Amino acid sequence: MSSQDLILLPDENDRLVNFCGSYNENLRHLEKRLNVQIANRGNHFQITGEGDTVTGCCTVMQTLFAATEKDFLTPEMVHLALQEASIEIHLPPEKPALPPIVIKTKNGLIKGRGENQIGYLQKIVAHDVNFGIGPAGTGKTYLAVACAVHALQSEQVRKIILVRPAVEAGEKLGFLPGDMAQKVDPYLRPLYDALHEMLGIERVEKLLEKGVIEVAPLAFMRGRTLNNAFIILDEAQNTTVEQIKMFLTRLGFGSTAVITGDITQIDLPSEKMSGLNHVLKVLQEVEGISFTFFSVRDVVRHPLVMRIVEAYEAFESKQKMTK
């Protein structure tokens, strides 16, 4: 590890605020991408990390500060400056496993139970795109909502976006009464239940009114770019290949996406391939994407739920063997 001091001139407050970004988000972006630590007092900065990476980080910071003379810095500009500098090749190996994540909510602390849940929370904190796959009752959706609430309350993101394909009830959105949020409400009830438990009903309603929590039908996501948001796609096993590809390419700067689903509970027409199944074949080796696979042993609901899931798995295995 090494440290390097950097003084950015001219010492103009407006340019420094522009350079650091809201809540120092530009500095945090550099730290995350380059695995360095940046401390500053005014225009005096200290960068700590691996030697070559620290040198490269200083160069990028000088380039970005120069740009503040005429431009307003955005996360996209920071990202492009890093790409052009080509210094991420100097990144050291991944850090060892993080300590267990504990999330504080209105009704107490939330933490993972068991190795899979603990790892799931750690991956969500460390990755921008995360998949939680497994049977009902394993906490994959509940923990994703907890992470979203934490990210919102700690001002890591500006909004939470809840997305879910509306297919399992056998009804189309156009036949359901009410506005768009009311049409999708029945499908998002598990997400709402978790939000109500963590934030309280009144707080959730106010955030919905302000658009800080947004309900977005999957079919209406096309064409959007989602920046500074925590996006949860629930029941992803009921997306088509085209839908999940479209969803994954909506991700913008400063955003985190969690995709949850149970590949044993697919309700799509038989001729349609599940987008979640397809993702497992296409993206599992892509760097920066995490996968957590839950099993019946991770079920945290009523003990009977675990036995029910086990019984169905055993029955389906016998059915396949007899065919």
Helices and strands as residue ranges (DSSP letters): E 2-7, H 13-20, G 22-24, H 25-34, E 37-41, E 44-49, H 51-67, H 75-85, G 88-90, E 102-105, E 108-111, H 114-126, E 129-133, H 140-153, E 159-163, G 173-175, H 180-184, G 185-188, H 189-199, H 201-210, E 213-215, G 218-220, E 229-233, G 236-238, H 241-248, E 256-261, H 275-282, E 289-293, G 296-298, H 303-322
